[in-house]
Amino acid sequence: EGTQLRATGIRKPILVLGPATDDERREAARMGLTQNVSTMGGILGAPRGANGRLEAHLKFATGMGRLGIPYCQSVGAAARLRGLGIRRLAGVWTHLSTASERGFTAQQVNRFDNCLLDLLRAGITWDLTHVCASEAVLDAPAIARRYGAVRVGLALYGCATGSKPSPLLRPAMSFLTRIAELREVRPGDCVSY
């Protein structure tokens, strides 16, 4: 962990899930944050540790349609890692798009498991696997237990997601506001965001 995190008293790794520019990657490395790699090119810029270890979590896109190396490119990703001398990853992950849709979720899990097999066949191991965010933890607990970690987000704030309301969740915060100003605009006028 970086000096910056130790100074704050944080002792456990913090994973940055989103993409980053080169400057942001350098800053994350300086601060001791664990990075995410979601492109083949990103593998080159990710920090490396001793003994062929990539100090980042590799994301595979299995159906969310957002970030990640496409699952159909897992053999190529494994070959690229191997060619760069990488034998171990800090983690491997994917994101389930709609955990309440059992059929598609099963398809995504199958795709992810195949990615893991492709890494193993190339002689690459990892420390953590994770596929479940809040919705999957609540709607598909068996999948959440199957892998080594979960990424709860909205559930931390007491927000239920997915198809099942949870009696375990209570709102932990609320947003209150007031109207500051009303304006009339003509069609075609710019309103900004």
N, C-alpha and C positions, 0 to 999 in steps of 0.2 A: 504494500500500500504506500501511497505517496506521502511525503512530508506534510502536505496540506491537510490530508484527512487525519493523520495521527494528531496533529495539533488541535483538531476539533474534538478529539476523543472517539471518533468513529473507528472501529476496529474490524468491521466486517466489510467485504467487498460491496461496492455499489455498481450495479450494471446500468449502463446507458443504453436504452433500447433503440433509440432513433438513429438515423444516419448522421454523419458528421463530415464537415469539411476537413481538409488537411490541418488547418489552424486549430479547429476544434478538437481534432484527434491529438494533436500535440499538447493542447491544454489539458485534455482529459488524462493523458499519460502523466503529465506533470503533477496533476492532482491525485493520481493513484486510482482513477475510476476505471472500471472494467468496461471495455468497449464491445460494441456489436459490429459484426462484419456481415453485410447483406448483399455484397456483390463480389464477383470474381476478382475485380480490380482492388477491392477493399482488403483482400487477403494480403496484398503486397504492403499496404500501409499500416497494417495492424502491428501492435507491439509484440515482440518475441521475448520469451524468457530463456532459461537454460535448457539444454537437452532437447531441442526441437519442439518447444512448447509455444503455442500461439496464445498469448495472454488476452484472448477475446472470445466471445461467444459467436458461433457461426449460425446464421439464420437461414433456414430453408423455407421457400414459399411453397406451401402445399395446397393453397386454395383461397387464401384471404384476398389475393389480388393486390397486395401492397408491396412491402419490402421483402427481400430475401432472394437467395439463389434459387431459381426454379428447380423443383424436385427432380425434373427430368434431366438436370445437369449435375446430379450428385456424383456420378462416376467421374466426370470431368473435374469437379471441384476437389474430389478426393485425390485425383492424379496431380492436380496443381499443388495441393498441400504437400503431397509426398515429394514432388519434384523440388519444392522449396525447402525440403528437409524437415518439414513439420510432422511430428509424430503424435502430438497430444494437443488438445484444445481445452481451454478453460470451460467451454460449454457448447452445447448444440441445442437449437430450439426452433420452434415454429409457433404460429398463432392460429388457433381454431377460429374460423370466421363466425360460425353460429353453432355453438355447442348443443343447443336444444334440438337441432336437426340431426338426429342420430345417424341417419344414413350417410350424409355428407361428412359428418364428424368422423365416422368410421373410415371413410375414404381418406380423409386427411391424415388420420393416425397411421393408416397403412402406408401412405406415401412417405410419411416421416420415418417410420420404421425401416422402410427400404433405403432411405438416405443414410440412416445409421448403419445398416448392413454394408452399404457401399463404402462407408468410411472404415469400418472394421476390416473389410476385405483388402483395403489398401494399407492396413496396419496402423490406422489412426484411432486413438482412443480419446476420451474426454472425461472431464470431472463431473459436470452437471448436464442433465437434459431437462427441458421444460417446454410444455405445450399449453398449459392451462392458465388463462386469465380468470377474472372473477366469475364470469358466466359459466365457464367450464368447471370451475371448482364447485359451484352450486348445482349445475345441471348434469354433470358427468363426473361424480366423485371417484368412480373406479379408474377413470383415465388419469385424474389428478394424482391418485395414489401410485399409479404405474410408473411415473417418472419421478426424478429426484427433487424437483422444486416446482413451485407455482408462482405466478405473478399476479397477486391480487391488486387491483387498482380501485375501481369504484366501490368494491365491498369494504375497503378500508374506511370509506366515508359513510358506510351504512346504506348504500344504494344497491338494491337488488337489480340484477340484470337477467336476461333470459326468460325462460318460461315459468320458473318456479319462484314465487315469493318465499323468502326465508324468514322464519320467526327469529333467527339468530341475529338478524341485522336490524339496527336502529340507526336512524340518521344521526350522524356525528356533527353535522354542521348545516347551516342554511345560509342562503344569500338573501339579503334584504336590500331594497333600493327604493328610490323615489324618482318620479319624473322630474327632470331638471328643466326641460323646455319642450314646447310643442311648436312645430313649424308646418306650414303648408308648402308643398313643392309641386311644381308643374310636371306633367309627364315629360320624360327625357332629361330632367335635371339630375345632376350628380348628387348622390346621397352618401358617398364614401362607404365605410363599413359600419 
